[in-house]
Amino acid sequence: MYYHRYLQWKWLESSPITSKTFRMYRVLGKGGFGEVCACQVRATGKMYACKKLEKKRIKKRKGESMVLTEKQILHKINSNFVVSLAYAFETKEALCLVLTLMNGGDLKFHIYNMGGKRGFGVDRARFYAAEITLGLEHLNNQGIVYRDLKPENVLLDDHGHIRISDLGLAVEVPLGETVKGRVGTVGYTAPEVIDNERYSFSPDWFSLGCVIYEMIEGKALFSARREKIKREVIEKKVKEKQEQYSSKFTEEAKDTCQSLLKKNPSERLGCNSDRRGAEEVKRASFFRTVNWKRLEARMLDPPFVPDPRAVYAKDVLDIEQFSTVKGMNLDNDDTNFYNKFNTGRISIPWQDEIIETGCFKELNVFGANDTPSDDLKLDQPPQPPVQGCFPFRKKIPKQNMPVNRKLSLPVTGD
C-alpha cells in the first residue's frame, strides 16, 4: 500500500500545470524578456516569484536558445545558494518560470540605499561573499559557468541568506573543454571575455572580486562618473586599470580582491583547479574565519535580517513597462519549442513545498491499525473527478469533517 500511495503522489506531481494553479500578485521587477511578479500556489499557500517571458519578445530577439538553456540549467540545480525552479509552464502569451521568492531585495539595493553610508562592513561583506562562493561552487561542480555575477543578481531571503539568481547567461562547459562568448554586464566582465578568448570558469571568480570590492568600498570598481559612457571605455578600464583600495579594506580583504582581480586567468585565484576552483577561494585569507560546513548548512546567523514589514523592491509605478511587440506571429516551430519548456512541477522543490506547508502530513493518512485507506483498495469503483486546487481532497460536509483529511486519488488499478 505504501508503493500505491507513492504512485498517487507521483501522479499528482506529473499532473498538468496552468496559470489557474497560481494566484498572481504585484509586479516585483522586469527582466530582458518580461516581468517578474509574486505568485502563490492555490493548493498549498506557498509564495514564489513568477518570471514571465513573453513569447513574441523571445522570438523577436531570437532568444529561444537562451531561454531554454536557463530553464534546463535551473531544472538541474538544487542548492541553498542558487534560486530554485519549482514549476515551468506556459500561458497563451508567455513562458513562466516559478522560482524561489526572495523578499529581502538584491545586494545593489542594500549597498546603495540602506543606512547613511554606502557599502558594508568587512564582516558583512565576508558573509555574503562566502555564500556567493558556495553558490558558484555548486554551479561549477555541475559544469556550469555563471557569467553574470553582479550585485543586482544576488538576492536576500526572509532570513538574510543570499541566493544567486538570473541564469540567463549561464552555460554548461563540457568536461576538460572551454567555451567562448562575449557576454555579461559591463564593469563585471573578465578581460578574457572582453577579448573574446576561450575560457572555462575563470570569469566567475573575476566577477566575485568586483562584487567584494563594491560591497566594501560602496561603489563599483569599474564604473564611470558620467552616466552615459561608452562600453569600450569601461572595458578598457577593466583590462588596464589597477584598482585602488581605501582604508575600508583590511589587509586580508585587499589581498583576496587583488588575487581575484588578476587580469591573467592563469594567475587568478580560483582559476587553476577547473571545476574545483572554489576550494582555492575558500582558502583565501579573507575567508580564514569562515566555518564552511556550518555556513553550507545555514547554521550561521546572517549579519542582517530583512524587516518582514518592509518592501525591498521598487514601487510598482517606478518599474518601466514593456511596449507591445508588433509584427510577430507564432507558428508550429514555436509550439515545439514551448513543449520542451512546459514541463510542469520540478520534483525536489515541489516535494519540499508539500512537506514544509504541512500538506504531506495532513493528506498522507492510512486506515486504522496501518491498513489501506479506501482510496488504496483496488476493488473500489472509479471515483468521479473532483474540481478544486487539490484534486485529491474529498469534499466532506463540515459537520462530518475528520481531523485528518483522506487522500482521494485514483486507485492504482484504474
C-alpha positions as CSV (number, residue, x, y, z in Angstrom):
1,M,0.0,0.0,0.0
2,Y,3.0,2.3,0.5
3,Y,4.0,1.8,-3.1
4,H,0.5,2.6,-4.3
5,R,0.5,5.8,-2.2
6,Y,3.8,6.7,-3.7
7,L,2.3,6.3,-7.2
8,Q,-0.5,8.5,-6.2
9,W,1.8,11.3,-5.2
10,K,3.9,10.9,-8.4
11,W,0.6,11.0,-10.4
12,L,-0.2,14.3,-8.7
13,E,3.4,15.6,-9.3
14,S,3.1,14.9,-13.0
15,S,-0.4,16.4,-13.5
16,P,-0.6,19.5,-15.8
17,I,0.1,23.0,-14.6
18,T,-1.7,26.1,-15.8
19,S,-2.0,29.7,-14.7
20,K,-5.0,28.7,-12.7
21,T,-2.6,26.8,-10.4
22,F,-1.5,30.2,-9.0
23,R,-2.8,33.5,-7.7
24,M,-0.8,36.3,-9.2
25,Y,0.2,39.4,-7.2
26,R,2.2,42.6,-7.7
27,V,5.0,43.1,-10.2
28,L,8.4,42.9,-8.5
29,G,10.6,43.9,-11.4
30,K,11.4,43.3,-15.0
31,G,13.9,41.2,-17.0
32,G,15.1,41.0,-20.5
33,F,12.0,39.2,-21.9
34,G,9.3,40.2,-19.4
35,E,8.3,41.0,-15.9
36,V,8.6,39.2,-12.6
37,C,5.7,39.1,-10.2
38,A,4.9,37.5,-6.9
39,C,2.6,34.5,-7.0
40,Q,1.0,31.9,-4.6
41,V,0.2,28.3,-5.2
42,R,-3.6,28.0,-4.6
43,A,-3.3,24.4,-3.2
44,T,-0.6,24.9,-0.6
45,G,-0.3,28.7,0.0
46,K,3.4,28.7,-0.9
47,M,4.7,32.0,-2.2
48,Y,7.0,32.2,-5.2
49,A,8.3,34.6,-7.8
50,C,6.9,34.1,-11.4
51,K,9.3,35.1,-14.2
52,K,7.1,35.7,-17.3
53,L,8.9,35.5,-20.6
54,E,6.8,37.0,-23.4
55,K,6.7,34.6,-26.4
56,K,6.7,37.3,-29.1
57,R,9.5,39.2,-27.4
58,I,11.6,36.0,-27.2
59,K,11.0,35.3,-30.9
60,K,11.8,38.9,-31.9
61,R,15.1,38.8,-30.1
62,K,15.9,35.2,-31.1
63,G,16.2,34.2,-27.5
64,E,14.8,30.7,-27.7
65,S,18.1,29.0,-27.1
66,M,18.9,31.3,-24.1
67,V,15.5,30.8,-22.5
68,L,15.6,27.0,-22.9
69,T,19.2,26.8,-21.6
70,E,18.2,28.8,-18.5
71,K,15.3,26.5,-17.8
72,Q,17.3,23.4,-18.3
73,I,20.1,24.6,-16.0
74,L,17.6,25.7,-13.3
75,H,16.0,22.3,-13.6
76,K,19.4,20.7,-12.9
77,I,20.4,22.9,-10.0
78,N,19.4,22.2,-6.3
79,S,21.4,24.5,-4.0
80,N,20.6,26.6,-1.0
81,F,22.6,29.4,-2.6
82,V,21.0,29.5,-6.1
83,V,17.4,30.2,-6.7
84,S,15.3,27.0,-7.3
85,L,12.9,26.3,-10.1
86,A,9.7,24.8,-8.8
87,Y,7.4,25.0,-11.9
88,A,7.7,25.6,-15.6
89,F,4.5,26.2,-17.6
90,E,3.1,28.4,-20.4
91,T,0.2,30.7,-21.0
92,K,-1.1,32.0,-24.3
93,E,1.2,35.0,-24.2
94,A,4.2,33.9,-22.0
95,L,6.5,31.1,-20.8
96,C,6.6,31.1,-17.0
97,L,9.4,30.1,-14.6
98,V,8.2,29.9,-11.0
99,L,11.2,30.5,-8.7
100,T,12.2,30.9,-5.1
101,L,10.7,34.2,-3.8
102,M,13.4,36.4,-2.3
103,N,11.7,39.1,-0.2
104,G,14.9,40.8,1.1
105,G,15.8,42.6,-2.1
106,D,19.1,42.5,-4.0
107,L,22.6,43.4,-2.9
108,K,22.7,46.5,-5.0
109,F,19.7,47.9,-3.2
110,H,21.4,47.3,0.2
111,I,24.8,48.6,-0.9
112,Y,23.4,52.0,-2.0
113,N,20.1,52.5,-0.3
114,M,20.3,51.2,3.3
115,G,21.7,53.4,6.0
116,G,23.7,56.6,5.8
117,K,26.9,55.2,4.3
118,R,27.2,53.2,1.1
119,G,28.6,49.7,1.3
120,F,29.0,47.1,4.1
121,G,31.4,46.5,6.9
122,V,34.1,43.8,6.2
123,D,32.3,41.1,8.2
124,R,29.0,41.5,6.4
125,A,30.8,41.6,3.0
126,R,32.7,38.4,4.0
127,F,29.4,36.6,4.9
128,Y,27.8,37.4,1.6
129,A,30.9,36.7,-0.4
130,A,31.3,33.3,1.3
131,E,27.7,32.3,0.4
132,I,28.2,33.5,-3.2
133,T,31.3,31.3,-3.3
134,L,29.2,28.3,-2.2
135,G,26.6,29.1,-5.0
136,L,29.4,29.4,-7.6
137,E,30.9,26.2,-6.3
138,H,27.7,24.3,-6.8
139,L,27.3,25.7,-10.3
140,N,30.9,25.0,-11.3
141,N,30.7,21.5,-9.9
142,Q,27.8,20.9,-12.2
143,G,29.9,22.1,-15.1
144,I,28.1,25.5,-15.3
145,V,29.9,28.9,-15.7
146,Y,27.5,31.6,-14.5
147,R,28.9,34.6,-16.4
148,D,26.7,37.3,-14.9
149,L,27.6,37.8,-11.3
150,K,26.8,41.3,-10.1
151,P,25.0,42.8,-7.0
152,E,21.7,43.0,-8.8
153,N,21.7,39.2,-9.3
154,V,22.4,38.4,-5.7
155,L,19.1,38.3,-3.7
156,L,18.3,38.1,0.1
157,D,15.7,35.8,1.5
158,D,13.5,36.4,4.6
159,H,16.2,35.3,6.9
160,G,19.1,37.3,5.4
161,H,20.8,34.5,3.4
162,I,21.6,35.0,-0.2
163,R,20.9,33.2,-3.5
164,I,22.3,33.7,-7.0
165,S,19.5,34.5,-9.5
166,D,19.0,35.0,-13.2
167,L,20.9,32.2,-15.0
168,G,20.0,33.5,-18.5
169,L,23.7,33.8,-19.5
170,A,24.9,30.6,-17.8
171,V,26.3,27.9,-20.0
172,E,27.5,24.3,-19.5
173,V,31.2,23.7,-20.0
174,P,31.9,20.1,-21.2
175,L,34.5,18.3,-19.0
176,G,38.0,19.3,-19.9
177,E,36.9,21.8,-22.6
178,T,36.4,25.5,-22.8
179,V,33.6,27.8,-24.2
180,K,33.6,31.2,-25.9
181,G,31.1,34.1,-25.7
182,R,31.3,37.8,-25.2
183,V,28.5,38.1,-22.7
184,G,27.9,39.6,-19.3
185,T,27.4,43.0,-17.7
186,V,29.8,45.9,-18.4
187,G,32.1,46.5,-15.4
188,Y,31.9,42.9,-14.1
189,T,33.1,41.1,-17.2
190,A,36.5,39.4,-17.1
191,P,39.3,40.6,-19.5
192,E,39.3,37.2,-21.3
193,V,35.6,37.6,-22.0
194,I,36.1,41.1,-23.3
195,D,38.8,39.9,-25.6
196,N,36.6,37.1,-26.8
197,E,39.0,34.4,-25.8
198,R,38.1,30.8,-24.8
199,Y,37.6,30.2,-21.0
200,S,36.1,27.8,-18.6
201,F,35.1,29.0,-15.1
202,S,37.6,31.9,-14.7
203,P,35.0,34.8,-15.4
204,D,33.0,33.9,-12.3
205,W,36.0,34.5,-9.9
206,F,36.9,37.8,-11.5
207,S,33.3,38.9,-11.1
208,L,33.4,37.8,-7.4
209,G,36.3,40.1,-6.9
210,C,34.3,43.0,-8.4
211,V,31.4,42.3,-6.1
212,I,33.6,42.1,-3.0
213,Y,35.2,45.4,-3.9
214,E,31.8,47.1,-4.4
215,M,30.4,45.7,-1.2
216,I,33.2,47.1,0.9
217,E,34.1,50.3,-1.0
218,G,30.4,51.3,-1.6
219,K,31.0,51.9,-5.3
220,A,31.6,49.8,-8.4
221,L,35.2,49.1,-9.3
222,F,34.9,49.8,-13.0
223,S,32.2,52.4,-13.1
224,A,32.0,55.7,-15.0
225,R,31.4,59.1,-13.3
226,R,29.3,60.1,-16.2
227,E,26.1,58.2,-16.6
228,K,26.3,57.6,-20.3
229,I,29.7,56.4,-21.1
230,K,30.7,54.1,-24.0
231,R,31.0,50.4,-23.3
232,E,34.5,50.5,-24.8
233,V,35.8,53.0,-22.2
234,I,34.7,50.7,-19.3
235,E,36.1,47.6,-20.9
236,K,39.4,49.4,-21.4
237,K,39.4,50.2,-17.6
238,V,38.8,46.5,-16.8
239,K,41.8,45.4,-18.9
240,E,44.2,48.2,-17.8
241,K,43.2,49.9,-14.6
242,Q,44.8,48.9,-11.4
243,E,42.3,49.0,-8.5
244,Q,42.7,51.4,-5.6
245,Y,41.9,50.4,-2.0
246,S,40.8,52.7,0.7
247,S,41.1,52.4,4.5
248,K,37.8,50.4,4.5
249,F,39.7,47.3,3.4
250,T,41.6,45.1,5.8
251,E,44.8,43.5,4.5
252,E,43.0,40.2,4.1
253,A,40.2,41.7,2.1
254,K,42.7,43.7,-0.1
255,D,44.9,40.6,-0.7
256,T,41.9,38.4,-1.7
257,C,40.4,41.1,-4.0
258,Q,43.8,41.6,-5.7
259,S,44.1,37.8,-6.2
260,L,40.6,37.5,-7.7
261,L,41.1,40.6,-10.0
262,K,44.2,39.4,-11.8
263,K,44.0,40.2,-15.4
264,N,45.6,37.0,-16.5
265,P,43.3,34.0,-15.7
266,S,46.3,31.7,-15.1
267,E,47.3,34.0,-12.2
268,R,43.9,34.5,-10.8
269,L,42.6,32.9,-7.5
270,G,40.2,30.0,-8.3
271,C,41.3,29.5,-11.9
272,N,43.8,26.7,-11.6
273,S,41.6,23.9,-10.5
274,D,39.0,23.8,-13.2
275,R,35.6,22.9,-11.7
276,R,37.1,22.8,-8.2
277,G,38.2,26.5,-8.1
278,A,36.0,27.2,-5.1
279,E,38.4,25.2,-3.0
280,E,41.2,27.6,-3.8
281,V,39.0,30.6,-3.0
282,K,37.8,29.1,0.3
283,R,41.5,29.0,1.5
284,A,42.0,32.8,0.8
285,S,43.0,34.9,3.8
286,F,39.7,36.9,3.7
287,F,37.8,33.7,4.5
288,R,40.1,32.4,7.2
289,T,37.4,32.7,9.9
290,V,34.6,31.2,8.0
291,N,33.3,27.8,9.2
292,W,32.3,26.4,5.7
293,K,30.5,23.4,7.0
294,R,28.2,25.4,9.2
295,L,27.7,28.1,6.6
296,E,26.7,25.5,4.0
297,A,24.2,24.0,6.5
298,R,22.9,27.6,7.0
299,M,23.7,27.3,10.7
300,L,25.4,30.7,10.9
301,D,23.4,33.8,11.7
302,P,23.3,36.4,8.8
303,P,24.6,39.8,9.7
304,F,21.3,41.4,8.5
305,V,17.8,40.1,8.7
306,P,15.2,41.9,6.4
307,D,12.2,43.5,8.1
308,P,9.1,41.5,7.1
309,R,7.1,44.7,7.0
310,A,9.4,46.4,4.5
311,V,9.3,46.1,0.7
312,Y,12.8,45.8,-0.7
313,A,11.7,46.4,-4.3
314,K,10.8,49.3,-6.5
315,D,7.3,50.8,-6.3
316,V,5.1,49.3,-9.0
317,L,4.8,52.8,-10.6
318,D,8.6,53.1,-10.9
319,I,9.0,49.8,-12.8
320,E,9.3,50.5,-16.5
321,Q,6.6,48.9,-18.5
322,F,7.3,46.9,-21.7
323,S,5.9,48.1,-25.0
324,T,3.7,45.8,-27.1
325,V,5.6,43.6,-29.6
326,K,4.1,44.0,-33.0
327,G,4.5,42.1,-36.3
328,M,5.5,38.8,-34.7
329,N,3.4,35.6,-35.4
330,L,3.8,32.3,-33.6
331,D,3.9,29.1,-35.7
332,N,4.3,25.3,-35.3
333,D,8.0,25.5,-34.8
334,D,7.4,27.8,-31.8
335,T,4.9,25.3,-30.4
336,N,7.5,22.5,-30.5
337,F,9.9,24.8,-28.5
338,Y,7.2,25.6,-26.0
339,N,6.6,21.8,-25.4
340,K,10.2,21.4,-24.4
341,F,9.8,24.3,-21.9
342,N,6.5,23.3,-20.4
343,T,7.5,20.5,-18.0
344,G,5.3,21.4,-15.0
345,R,6.4,20.6,-11.5
346,I,10.1,20.1,-10.6
347,S,10.4,17.1,-8.3
348,I,12.6,18.2,-5.4
349,P,11.3,21.8,-4.9
350,W,7.7,20.6,-5.2
351,Q,8.2,17.8,-2.7
352,D,9.8,20.3,-0.3
353,E,6.8,22.6,-0.8
354,I,4.3,19.8,0.0
355,I,6.3,18.9,3.2
356,E,7.0,22.4,4.5
357,T,3.4,23.6,4.0
358,G,2.1,20.6,6.0
359,C,0.1,19.1,3.1
360,F,2.0,15.8,3.2
361,K,1.3,15.3,6.9
362,E,-2.3,16.3,6.5
363,L,-3.1,14.2,3.5
364,N,-0.8,11.1,3.7
365,V,-3.2,9.2,6.1
366,F,-3.8,5.5,6.0
367,G,-6.5,3.4,7.6
368,A,-6.8,2.3,11.2
369,N,-4.1,0.0,12.5
370,D,-1.9,0.7,9.5
371,T,-4.4,-0.7,6.9
372,P,-5.1,0.6,3.5
373,S,-7.5,3.6,3.3
374,D,-10.4,3.4,0.9
375,D,-8.6,5.1,-1.9
376,L,-5.9,2.3,-1.8
377,K,-8.3,-0.6,-2.1
378,L,-8.1,-1.8,-5.6
379,D,-11.6,-3.3,-5.8
380,Q,-13.2,0.2,-5.4
381,P,-15.1,1.6,-8.4
382,P,-13.6,4.7,-10.1
383,Q,-14.4,8.0,-8.4
384,P,-15.9,11.0,-10.3
385,P,-13.5,13.8,-11.0
386,V,-13.2,16.4,-8.2
387,Q,-12.8,20.1,-9.0
388,G,-10.6,22.3,-6.9
389,C,-7.0,23.2,-6.0
390,F,-6.2,19.7,-4.6
391,P,-7.9,17.2,-6.9
392,F,-7.5,14.5,-4.3
393,R,-9.2,16.3,-1.4
394,K,-12.6,14.9,-0.6
395,K,-15.4,17.4,-0.2
396,I,-16.8,16.3,3.2
397,P,-19.7,18.2,4.9
398,K,-18.2,20.4,7.7
399,Q,-20.2,18.6,10.4
400,N,-18.6,15.3,9.3
401,M,-15.1,16.6,8.7
402,P,-12.5,14.4,10.4
403,V,-9.3,15.7,12.0
404,N,-7.2,14.2,9.2
405,R,-8.4,14.5,5.6
406,K,-8.0,11.4,3.4
407,L,-6.4,11.2,0.1
408,S,-8.8,10.6,-2.8
409,L,-6.5,9.9,-5.7
410,P,-7.4,7.5,-8.5
411,V,-6.8,3.9,-7.2
412,T,-3.8,2.3,-8.7
413,G,-5.9,-0.2,-10.6
414,D,-7.6,2.5,-12.8
